[in-house]
Amino acid sequence: MDSAFSCWQPIPLHRCQNCHKAAGPEQKLRRCGGCHDGPAYCSKECQKAQWPYHKTACRDFSNKNFNTVLGDGRPPPGYTSTSELTKAMNDFVQTHAWALETAAKTLALGVFGLDYLNHASDGISRFVFESNATADGPRRNPARSFKLVDLKLVGIETWCENGQTKAEVAEMLAENRRTAIGHFTRQIPDRPPKGVLQVAYQIRGERATHWQCFPQYQLPSPIPPPPLKGPEIAESFRDLITLCTASVNGGYPFRWLRGRGPFAYPGRYTHTKHQWTWEPLFTNWEDHRQGPANYPTLTALNDLRSGQTPDQLMWLISLFNC
């Protein structure tokens, strides 16, 4: 067993969207009440600080733009309201942030190459999910609420409805990216992102679209990235997306750990003391290689075909840092 477990502290799911302070018995979080997709904040000051970034999504959701109305006006089975559905989606994409960002980046790199950030108007990674809800309500495992059924790059004309032109949609999405870059720059002024990776989440059978921007940083690489042409890199990229899909649909979210370089680790969410917290299954990939039978939930990793281990695939994608 990795000695890192001796000092491991569980990571709470719910945090302030601005300062990342964890929710707890003495720290309540309140969601934005102006939209269906309301993020949570620990104080009015944090909500005000993040407003420049959130206002586009808040306005678009409240104005019912970008297909944000449920298809038949009713939430899917297992949910009692639209707000409960969108909260579950918020929690779900937060738990699987590593897999969703990595899959979207891998897809964009494979199609557009190293300058993928300059192709936001040419295609957006769209994740389509099916509801996997039960009647558990607040006790619903946030990592298992949905199942990923489709991922592809789609043109922005996909969101041209209600009389909107492609140019209008392109400008609204560009505004969202600009405000996201400003938000991330304010958070870490001495390390602004080179750009953001914009993705869309949809639920099959519903018309709601959830938007997210992942900051992309230009980081020093120990070695140059390999060429993006050829069957070997294509096979590795397919394995990366397989790894991400297995994480999402298997319910064992991968997360980066501080001080562990570019490597992410699978874990599980447990509900204790009125909140969901994440704990890793292990904190060293060598543990998994020596005893894979100890981790039956990771059997989907046997579908990797490139001959590379998960940590080798993570090392590979880390070389393509803008």
C-alpha contacts under 8 A as a table, 3 or more apart, distances in Angstrom:
res1	aa1	res2	aa2	distance
1	M	5	F	7.71
1	M	282	F	7.75
1	M	287	D	7.19
2	D	5	F	6.00
2	D	282	F	6.98
2	D	283	T	6.33
2	D	284	N	6.57
2	D	287	D	7.47
3	S	6	S	5.67
3	S	7	C	7.97
4	A	7	C	5.86
4	A	8	W	6.28
4	A	283	T	6.80
5	F	8	W	4.83
5	F	282	F	7.92
5	F	283	T	7.44
9	Q	279	E	7.80
10	P	277	T	5.72
10	P	278	W	5.56
10	P	279	E	5.28
11	I	277	T	5.15
11	I	278	W	5.04
11	I	279	E	6.73
12	P	15	R	7.29
12	P	22	A	6.32
12	P	23	A	7.44
12	P	275	Q	7.10
12	P	276	W	5.94
12	P	277	T	4.19
12	P	278	W	6.36
13	L	22	A	7.75
13	L	91	D	7.69
13	L	94	Q	7.88
13	L	95	T	7.20
13	L	275	Q	7.54
13	L	276	W	5.60
13	L	277	T	5.53
13	L	278	W	7.02
14	H	22	A	6.05
14	H	23	A	5.70
14	H	91	D	7.95
14	H	275	Q	7.89
14	H	276	W	7.66
15	R	20	H	4.91
15	R	21	K	5.24
15	R	22	A	4.25
15	R	23	A	5.59
15	R	29	L	7.63
15	R	40	A	7.33
15	R	41	Y	7.56
16	C	19	C	5.67
16	C	20	H	4.43
16	C	21	K	5.19
16	C	22	A	6.48
16	C	23	A	7.45
16	C	29	L	6.75
16	C	40	A	5.65
16	C	41	Y	4.43
16	C	42	C	5.42
16	C	46	C	7.85
17	Q	20	H	5.71
17	Q	39	P	6.33
17	Q	40	A	5.82
17	Q	41	Y	5.69
17	Q	46	C	7.89
17	Q	50	Q	7.80
18	N	41	Y	6.86
18	N	46	C	5.62
18	N	47	Q	7.19
18	N	49	A	7.30
18	N	50	Q	6.05
19	C	46	C	6.89
21	K	42	C	7.24
22	A	27	Q	7.45
23	A	26	E	7.82
23	A	27	Q	5.18
23	A	28	K	5.69
23	A	29	L	6.22
23	A	42	C	7.92
24	G	27	Q	4.85
24	G	28	K	6.35
24	G	275	Q	7.55
25	P	28	K	6.98
27	Q	42	C	7.02
28	K	42	C	6.42
29	L	40	A	5.62
29	L	41	Y	5.19
29	L	42	C	4.74
29	L	43	S	7.63
30	R	40	A	5.09
30	R	41	Y	5.41
30	R	42	C	6.53
30	R	43	S	7.82
31	R	38	G	5.28
31	R	39	P	5.23
31	R	40	A	3.99
31	R	41	Y	6.22
32	C	35	C	6.74
32	C	37	D	7.99
32	C	38	G	4.50
32	C	39	P	5.78
32	C	40	A	6.38
32	C	41	Y	7.81
32	C	47	Q	7.88
33	G	36	H	7.71
33	G	38	G	6.39
34	G	38	G	7.24
34	G	58	C	6.51
34	G	62	S	6.84
35	C	38	G	5.63
35	C	58	C	5.18
35	C	59	R	7.43
35	C	61	F	5.68
35	C	62	S	5.15
36	H	58	C	7.85
36	H	61	F	6.33
36	H	62	S	7.13
36	H	82	T	7.25
36	H	83	S	5.68
36	H	86	T	6.57
37	D	57	A	7.75
37	D	58	C	7.18
37	D	61	F	7.10
37	D	83	S	7.49
37	D	86	T	5.80
37	D	87	K	6.99
37	D	90	N	7.52
37	D	210	H	7.72
38	G	58	C	7.51
38	G	87	K	7.66
39	P	90	N	7.94
41	Y	44	K	7.36
41	Y	46	C	6.16
41	Y	47	Q	5.82
42	C	46	C	6.72
42	C	47	Q	7.93
43	S	46	C	5.36
43	S	47	Q	6.46
44	K	47	Q	5.00
44	K	48	K	6.08
45	E	48	K	5.14
45	E	49	A	6.14
46	C	49	A	4.99
46	C	50	Q	6.26
47	Q	50	Q	5.33
47	Q	51	W	6.05
48	K	51	W	5.11
49	A	52	P	7.29
50	Q	53	Y	5.61
50	Q	54	H	6.23
50	Q	183	H	6.98
51	W	54	H	4.93
51	W	55	K	5.44
52	P	55	K	5.65
52	P	56	T	7.87
52	P	179	T	6.39
52	P	183	H	7.17
53	Y	56	T	6.87
53	Y	176	N	7.43
53	Y	179	T	5.01
53	Y	180	A	5.39
53	Y	182	G	7.47
53	Y	183	H	5.67
54	H	57	A	5.55
54	H	58	C	6.08
55	K	58	C	4.91
55	K	59	R	5.87
56	T	59	R	5.25
56	T	60	D	6.07
56	T	175	E	7.80
56	T	176	N	6.18
57	A	60	D	5.10
57	A	61	F	5.98
57	A	176	N	7.78
57	A	211	W	7.69
58	C	61	F	5.31
58	C	62	S	6.06
59	R	62	S	5.21
59	R	63	N	5.92
60	D	63	N	5.14
60	D	64	K	5.99
60	D	65	N	5.11
60	D	66	F	6.94
61	F	64	K	4.95
61	F	65	N	6.18
61	F	66	F	7.76
61	F	68	T	6.06
62	S	65	N	7.80
64	K	67	N	6.69
64	K	68	T	5.30
64	K	69	V	6.09
65	N	68	T	5.98
66	F	159	W	5.88
66	F	160	C	7.83
66	F	161	E	7.48
66	F	208	A	7.86
66	F	209	T	6.75
67	N	159	W	7.18
67	N	161	E	7.62
67	N	207	R	5.23
67	N	208	A	5.53
67	N	209	T	6.26
68	T	207	R	5.80
68	T	208	A	3.99
68	T	209	T	5.56
69	V	73	G	7.09
69	V	206	E	7.85
69	V	207	R	5.62
69	V	208	A	5.56
70	L	73	G	4.93
70	L	74	R	6.44
70	L	75	P	7.02
70	L	82	T	7.91
70	L	206	E	5.15
70	L	207	R	4.95
70	L	208	A	5.74
71	G	74	R	7.54
71	G	205	G	6.82
71	G	206	E	4.80
71	G	207	R	5.00
71	G	208	A	7.82
72	D	206	E	7.68
74	R	81	S	7.45
74	R	82	T	7.35
75	P	79	Y	5.96
75	P	80	T	6.78
75	P	81	S	5.88
75	P	82	T	5.66
75	P	85	L	6.78
76	P	79	Y	6.05
76	P	131	S	7.20
77	P	80	T	7.97
77	P	133	A	7.10
77	P	134	T	7.85
78	G	133	A	5.16
78	G	134	T	5.08
78	G	135	A	5.01
78	G	136	D	7.90
78	G	137	G	7.66
79	Y	82	T	7.65
79	Y	84	E	6.24
79	Y	85	L	6.04
79	Y	133	A	7.46
79	Y	135	A	7.49
79	Y	137	G	7.48
80	T	84	E	6.66
80	T	85	L	7.94
81	S	84	E	5.25
81	S	85	L	6.46
82	T	85	L	5.08
82	T	86	T	6.27
83	S	86	T	5.20
83	S	87	K	6.03
84	E	87	K	5.13
84	E	88	A	6.16
85	L	88	A	5.14
85	L	89	M	6.30
86	T	89	M	4.92
86	T	90	N	6.08
87	K	90	N	5.00
87	K	91	D	6.19
88	A	91	D	5.14
88	A	92	F	6.00
88	A	142	P	6.72
88	A	145	S	6.92
89	M	92	F	4.93
89	M	93	V	6.16
89	M	145	S	7.72
89	M	146	F	7.97
90	N	93	V	5.52
90	N	94	Q	6.18
91	D	94	Q	5.08
91	D	95	T	6.19
91	D	142	P	5.79
91	D	143	A	7.74
92	F	95	T	5.23
92	F	96	H	6.35
92	F	142	P	5.30
92	F	143	A	5.46
92	F	144	R	7.44
92	F	145	S	6.66
92	F	146	F	7.44
93	V	96	H	5.11
93	V	97	A	5.65
93	V	100	L	7.48
94	Q	97	A	5.13
95	T	142	P	7.05
95	T	143	A	5.91
95	T	253	P	6.20
96	H	99	A	5.50
96	H	100	L	6.16
96	H	143	A	7.12
96	H	247	S	7.81
96	H	248	V	6.35
96	H	253	P	5.36
96	H	254	F	6.76
96	H	255	R	7.89
97	A	100	L	5.24
97	A	101	E	5.98
97	A	255	R	7.82
98	W	101	E	5.38
98	W	102	T	5.95
98	W	253	P	7.94
98	W	254	F	6.16
98	W	255	R	5.94
98	W	256	W	7.46
98	W	264	A	7.74
99	A	102	T	5.16
99	A	103	A	5.93
99	A	243	L	7.96
99	A	244	C	4.59
99	A	245	T	7.32
99	A	247	S	6.86
99	A	248	V	6.97
99	A	253	P	7.58
99	A	254	F	6.64
100	L	103	A	5.26
100	L	104	A	6.14
100	L	244	C	6.97
101	E	104	A	5.21
101	E	105	K	6.03
101	E	197	L	7.94
101	E	214	F	6.73
102	T	105	K	5.13
102	T	106	T	5.98
102	T	240	L	7.80
102	T	241	I	7.76
102	T	244	C	7.20
103	A	106	T	5.14
103	A	107	L	6.12
103	A	240	L	6.94
103	A	241	I	5.18
103	A	244	C	6.09
104	A	107	L	5.16
104	A	108	A	6.15
104	A	125	S	5.74
104	A	197	L	7.85
104	A	199	V	7.30
105	K	108	A	5.14
105	K	109	L	5.98
105	K	197	L	7.37
106	T	109	L	5.16
106	T	110	G	6.13
106	T	237	F	6.21
106	T	240	L	7.32
106	T	241	I	7.19
106	T	317	I	7.45
107	L	110	G	5.25
107	L	111	V	6.45
107	L	125	S	7.54
107	L	152	K	7.77
107	L	153	L	7.61
107	L	237	F	7.77
107	L	241	I	7.90
108	A	111	V	5.27
108	A	112	F	5.69
108	A	113	G	7.11
108	A	116	Y	5.86
108	A	125	S	7.54
108	A	153	L	7.72
109	L	112	F	5.41
109	L	113	G	4.54
109	L	114	L	6.08
109	L	115	D	7.96
109	L	116	Y	5.96
110	G	113	G	5.92
110	G	228	L	7.03
110	G	234	A	7.41
110	G	237	F	7.43
112	F	115	D	6.64
112	F	116	Y	5.03
112	F	119	H	7.06
113	G	116	Y	5.62
113	G	228	L	6.88
114	L	320	F	7.24
114	L	322	C	6.51
115	D	118	N	5.65
115	D	119	H	7.39
115	D	322	C	7.30
116	Y	119	H	5.36
116	Y	120	A	7.46
117	L	120	A	6.14
117	L	195	G	6.45
117	L	196	V	7.03
117	L	197	L	6.69
119	H	122	D	5.12
119	H	123	G	6.72
120	A	123	G	5.80
120	A	124	I	6.31
120	A	197	L	7.85
120	A	198	Q	7.33
121	S	124	I	7.48
121	S	155	G	7.38
121	S	156	I	6.56
121	S	170	A	6.48
122	D	155	G	5.97
122	D	156	I	7.25
123	G	153	L	5.28
123	G	154	V	5.01
123	G	155	G	4.63
123	G	156	I	6.44
124	I	153	L	5.13
124	I	154	V	5.44
124	I	155	G	6.45
124	I	156	I	6.96
124	I	198	Q	6.66
124	I	199	V	5.85
124	I	200	A	7.14
125	S	151	L	6.84
125	S	152	K	5.64
125	S	153	L	4.49
125	S	154	V	6.52
125	S	198	Q	7.47
125	S	199	V	5.11
125	S	200	A	6.35
126	R	150	D	7.96
126	R	151	L	5.69
126	R	152	K	5.66
126	R	153	L	6.10
126	R	154	V	6.64
126	R	199	V	6.04
126	R	200	A	4.76
126	R	201	Y	5.85
126	R	202	Q	7.39
127	F	148	L	7.01
127	F	149	V	7.83
127	F	150	D	5.90
127	F	151	L	4.71
127	F	152	K	7.05
127	F	199	V	7.78
127	F	200	A	6.21
127	F	201	Y	4.84
127	F	202	Q	6.22
128	V	148	L	6.04
128	V	149	V	5.82
128	V	150	D	5.04
128	V	151	L	6.39
128	V	201	Y	5.99
128	V	202	Q	4.85
128	V	203	I	5.59
128	V	204	R	6.22
129	F	146	F	5.90
129	F	147	K	5.21
129	F	148	L	4.48
129	F	149	V	5.49
129	F	150	D	7.07
129	F	201	Y	7.51
129	F	202	Q	6.19
129	F	203	I	4.75
129	F	204	R	5.84
130	E	146	F	5.48
130	E	147	K	5.15
130	E	148	L	6.57
130	E	149	V	6.75
130	E	203	I	5.65
130	E	204	R	5.39
131	S	145	S	6.33
131	S	146	F	4.62
131	S	147	K	6.52
131	S	203	I	7.00
131	S	204	R	7.76
132	N	144	R	6.83
132	N	145	S	4.95
132	N	146	F	4.62
132	N	147	K	6.28
133	A	140	R	7.57
133	A	144	R	7.83
133	A	145	S	5.15
133	A	146	F	6.94
134	T	137	G	7.45
134	T	140	R	7.05
135	A	140	R	7.71
136	D	139	R	5.20
136	D	140	R	4.92
137	G	140	R	5.40
139	R	271	H	7.43
140	R	144	R	7.87
140	R	145	S	7.15
141	N	144	R	5.56
141	N	145	S	6.61
141	N	269	Y	7.13
141	N	270	T	7.83
142	P	145	S	5.73
142	P	269	Y	7.74
143	A	146	F	7.80
143	A	248	V	7.44
143	A	251	G	5.32
143	A	252	Y	7.21
143	A	253	P	6.82
143	A	269	Y	7.18
144	R	147	K	7.34
144	R	248	V	7.83
144	R	249	N	7.29
144	R	250	G	7.86
144	R	251	G	5.29
146	F	249	N	7.74
147	K	248	V	7.11
147	K	249	N	5.41
148	L	151	L	7.79
148	L	245	T	6.96
148	L	248	V	6.93
148	L	249	N	6.34
154	V	158	T	7.02
155	G	158	T	5.92
156	I	159	W	5.94
156	I	160	C	7.44
156	I	166	K	6.95
156	I	169	V	7.05
156	I	170	A	6.86
157	E	160	C	5.03
157	E	165	T	7.99
157	E	166	K	5.53
157	E	169	V	7.63
159	W	169	V	7.04
160	C	163	G	7.10
160	C	164	Q	5.19
160	C	165	T	5.89
160	C	166	K	6.05
160	C	169	V	6.63
161	E	164	Q	5.51
161	E	165	T	7.93
164	Q	168	E	6.19
164	Q	169	V	6.75
165	T	168	E	5.17
165	T	169	V	6.37
166	K	169	V	5.16
166	K	170	A	6.02
167	A	170	A	5.01
167	A	171	E	6.18
168	E	171	E	5.21
168	E	172	M	6.27
169	V	172	M	5.16
169	V	173	L	6.18
170	A	173	L	5.24
170	A	174	A	6.03
171	E	174	A	4.89
171	E	175	E	6.04
172	M	175	E	5.07
172	M	176	N	6.34
173	L	176	N	5.03
173	L	177	R	6.37
174	A	177	R	5.04
174	A	178	R	6.19
175	E	178	R	5.06
175	E	179	T	6.18
176	N	179	T	5.30
176	N	180	A	6.07
177	R	180	A	4.98
177	R	181	I	6.16
177	R	195	G	7.94
177	R	196	V	6.45
177	R	198	Q	7.21
177	R	213	C	6.99
178	R	181	I	5.19
178	R	182	G	6.28
179	T	182	G	4.97
179	T	183	H	6.09
180	A	183	H	4.98
180	A	184	F	6.22
180	A	196	V	7.34
180	A	213	C	6.71
181	I	184	F	5.26
181	I	185	T	6.00
181	I	192	P	7.67
181	I	193	P	6.68
181	I	195	G	6.46
181	I	196	V	6.64
181	I	215	P	7.26
182	G	185	T	5.07
182	G	186	R	6.18
183	H	186	R	5.25
183	H	187	Q	6.41
184	F	187	Q	5.03
184	F	188	I	6.43
184	F	192	P	6.79
184	F	193	P	7.05
184	F	215	P	7.07
185	T	188	I	5.28
185	T	189	P	5.06
185	T	190	D	7.85
185	T	191	R	6.96
185	T	192	P	4.59
185	T	193	P	6.73
186	R	189	P	5.28
188	I	191	R	5.50
188	I	192	P	6.43
189	P	192	P	5.98
191	R	217	Y	7.93
192	P	217	Y	7.34
193	P	196	V	7.21
193	P	215	P	5.81
193	P	216	Q	5.40
193	P	217	Y	4.63
193	P	218	Q	7.10
194	K	215	P	7.72
194	K	216	Q	5.84
194	K	217	Y	5.41
194	K	218	Q	6.21
194	K	322	C	7.41
195	G	215	P	6.16
195	G	216	Q	5.44
195	G	217	Y	7.30
196	V	213	C	5.64
196	V	214	F	5.25
196	V	215	P	4.42
196	V	216	Q	5.35
197	L	213	C	5.37
197	L	214	F	4.98
197	L	215	P	6.40
197	L	216	Q	6.76
198	Q	211	W	7.28
198	Q	212	Q	5.83
198	Q	213	C	4.43
198	Q	214	F	6.48
199	V	211	W	5.95
199	V	212	Q	5.47
199	V	213	C	6.38
200	A	209	T	6.41
200	A	210	H	5.76
200	A	211	W	4.77
200	A	212	Q	6.53
201	Y	209	T	5.60
201	Y	210	H	4.95
201	Y	211	W	6.36
202	Q	206	E	7.36
202	Q	207	R	7.29
202	Q	208	A	6.05
202	Q	209	T	4.96
202	Q	210	H	6.48
203	I	206	E	5.46
203	I	207	R	7.35
203	I	208	A	6.85
203	I	209	T	7.69
216	Q	321	N	7.50
216	Q	322	C	7.09
217	Y	321	N	6.57
217	Y	322	C	6.69
218	Q	321	N	5.38
218	Q	322	C	5.15
219	L	321	N	5.73
219	L	322	C	7.54
220	P	321	N	7.70
221	S	224	P	6.57
221	S	318	S	7.94
221	S	319	L	5.76
221	S	321	N	7.45
222	P	319	L	7.83
223	I	319	L	7.29
224	P	319	L	6.88
225	P	316	L	7.69
225	P	319	L	5.13
225	P	320	F	5.97
227	P	230	G	7.85
227	P	233	I	7.77
228	L	233	I	6.30
228	L	234	A	7.81
229	K	233	I	6.70
229	K	234	A	7.45
230	G	233	I	5.98
230	G	234	A	6.48
231	P	234	A	5.03
231	P	235	E	6.03
232	E	235	E	5.17
232	E	236	S	6.28
232	E	306	S	7.35
233	I	236	S	4.99
233	I	237	F	6.10
234	A	237	F	5.11
234	A	238	R	6.21
235	E	238	R	5.07
235	E	239	D	6.24
235	E	305	R	7.18
235	E	306	S	5.59
236	S	239	D	5.01
236	S	240	L	6.26
236	S	305	R	7.95
236	S	306	S	5.51
236	S	308	Q	7.53
236	S	313	L	6.90
237	F	240	L	4.97
237	F	241	I	6.42
238	R	241	I	5.25
238	R	242	T	6.17
239	D	242	T	4.84
239	D	243	L	6.01
239	D	304	L	5.32
239	D	305	R	6.59
239	D	306	S	6.69
239	D	313	L	7.83
240	L	243	L	4.99
240	L	244	C	6.23
240	L	310	P	7.89
240	L	313	L	6.42
240	L	314	M	7.87
241	I	244	C	5.01
241	I	245	T	6.04
242	T	245	T	5.10
242	T	246	A	6.02
242	T	303	D	7.64
242	T	304	L	7.11
243	L	246	A	5.15
243	L	247	S	6.24
243	L	300	A	7.99
243	L	301	L	6.54
243	L	304	L	7.55
243	L	310	P	7.39
244	C	247	S	5.11
244	C	248	V	6.33
245	T	248	V	5.14
245	T	249	N	6.01
246	A	249	N	5.30
246	A	250	G	5.40
246	A	300	A	6.05
246	A	301	L	7.27
247	S	250	G	5.22
247	S	251	G	6.13
247	S	252	Y	5.41
247	S	253	P	5.53
247	S	254	F	6.62
247	S	266	P	7.51
248	V	251	G	5.61
248	V	252	Y	6.89
248	V	253	P	6.40
250	G	297	T	7.10
250	G	298	L	7.87
251	G	268	R	7.35
252	Y	266	P	5.53
252	Y	267	G	5.16
252	Y	268	R	5.26
252	Y	269	Y	7.95
252	Y	297	T	7.74
253	P	265	Y	7.96
253	P	266	P	5.44
253	P	267	G	5.63
253	P	268	R	6.59
254	F	264	A	5.61
254	F	265	Y	4.90
254	F	266	P	4.20
254	F	267	G	6.24
255	R	264	A	4.88
255	R	265	Y	5.44
255	R	266	P	6.62
255	R	267	G	7.69
256	W	260	R	7.32
256	W	262	P	7.24
256	W	263	F	6.14
256	W	264	A	4.24
256	W	265	Y	6.45
257	L	260	R	5.53
257	L	261	G	7.83
257	L	263	F	7.56
257	L	264	A	6.59
257	L	265	Y	7.52
258	R	261	G	7.49
260	R	263	F	6.07
260	R	264	A	7.96
262	P	314	M	6.43
262	P	315	W	6.21
262	P	318	S	6.20
263	F	311	D	6.06
263	F	314	M	5.89
263	F	315	W	7.01
264	A	311	D	7.73
264	A	314	M	7.56
265	Y	280	P	6.40
265	Y	281	L	7.49
265	Y	282	F	7.00
265	Y	283	T	6.49
265	Y	284	N	7.90
265	Y	285	W	7.77
266	P	280	P	5.70
266	P	281	L	5.91
266	P	282	F	7.38
267	G	278	W	6.45
267	G	279	E	5.31
267	G	280	P	3.80
267	G	281	L	4.78
267	G	282	F	7.60
268	R	278	W	5.54
268	R	279	E	5.67
268	R	280	P	6.45
268	R	281	L	7.08
269	Y	276	W	6.10
269	Y	277	T	5.33
269	Y	278	W	4.42
269	Y	279	E	6.56
270	T	276	W	5.53
270	T	277	T	5.60
270	T	278	W	6.59
271	H	274	H	6.59
271	H	275	Q	5.51
271	H	276	W	4.48
271	H	277	T	6.52
272	T	275	Q	5.63
272	T	276	W	6.43
272	T	277	T	7.46
280	P	283	T	6.52
281	L	295	Y	7.93
282	F	285	W	7.34
282	F	287	D	7.01
282	F	288	H	7.64
283	T	287	D	7.98
284	N	287	D	5.65
284	N	288	H	7.45
285	W	288	H	5.22
285	W	289	R	6.47
285	W	311	D	6.76
286	E	289	R	5.04
286	E	290	Q	6.20
287	D	290	Q	5.31
287	D	291	G	6.26
287	D	292	P	7.93
288	H	291	G	5.27
288	H	292	P	4.98
288	H	294	N	7.86
288	H	295	Y	7.49
289	R	292	P	5.88
291	G	294	N	5.71
291	G	295	Y	7.77
292	P	295	Y	5.52
292	P	296	P	7.37
292	P	298	L	7.93
293	A	296	P	5.97
295	Y	298	L	5.73
295	Y	299	T	7.60
296	P	299	T	5.58
297	T	300	A	7.59
298	L	301	L	5.72
299	T	302	N	5.68
300	A	303	D	5.76
301	L	304	L	5.81
301	L	310	P	7.94
304	L	307	G	7.01
304	L	308	Q	7.60
304	L	309	T	7.99
305	R	308	Q	7.74
308	Q	312	Q	5.81
308	Q	313	L	6.34
309	T	312	Q	5.15
309	T	313	L	6.34
310	P	313	L	5.09
310	P	314	M	6.28
311	D	314	M	4.96
311	D	315	W	6.18
312	Q	315	W	5.02
312	Q	316	L	6.23
313	L	316	L	4.98
313	L	317	I	6.40
314	M	317	I	5.35
314	M	318	S	6.19
315	W	318	S	5.15
315	W	319	L	6.74
316	L	319	L	5.54
316	L	320	F	7.60
317	I	320	F	5.62
317	I	321	N	7.94
318	S	321	N	6.08
